[in-house]
């Protein structure tokens, strides 16, 4: 998801620095994390497709209980 201009993967720490930079620059000083982006992406994917099997594969998890938090977030909204 996060790559350099020449196509190489960004390191986790580099992504964290970028997120920190842009979250502090905005008008809402809410901390943005990689996990929060993952949660938002998973919730949006599930909301659009309702495909739990594909979401499980997309997240790269082995158990359905690992994706329940994303599905329960969708049901709360």
N, C-alpha and C positions, 0 to 999 in steps of 0.2 A: 504494500500500500504506500509506503514512504520510500522513495528512491531519489538518488541524486540525478543531476542533469545528464550524466552519462550512463544511467541505468543501474548503478550499484545500489544495494540496500543501505539505508541509513541505520546507524547503530541506535540502540534503544536510548542511550544517553543523549544522543543528538536530537532525537525526536522529542525527548523530555525538555530539552533546552528550547527548542522551537515553540513547543506548546506553552512553556512558561513565558517566553518573550511575548507571544501574541495575546495570551490571556491577561497579562499585566498591562498591555497597551490598550486594551478595550475599555469601554465605559463601565462594564460590569466586571469587577475584580474577582470573578469566580475562577477557582482553580480548575483547569482542564487537564485531565490525565489520559494516558493511553487507554486505561481500563474504561474510563468514562466514554471515550470515543467508541470503544468496542461495544459497550452496552447500548449506546445510541444506535450504532449501525445494526446490531443484532435485533433490537426492538423494531426498528424501521423495516428491516428485511422481513421479520415475522409478520408485522402488521400488513405488509403488502402481499405476501405470498401465503401465509398460514401454513407453510411447509416446514414442520418440525424436523423431518429427516434431513432436508437440505441445510437447514440452519445448524443442525448438529455437525454436519460435514464441513460446513463453512467455518465454524468456530474451531474445528479440529479437536472436539472432545469425544470421549468414549461413552459417557453415560447421559441419559436424558435428564437426570437430576441436575447436571451442570448447566443446562439451558433453561431450567425452570424459572430462574430469576428474570430472564429476559422475557419469557412468556407471561409471567405474572405482572411484570411492568406494563406490558401491552394491555392486559385485561383491566388494570387500574385506571387507564386513561380513557 
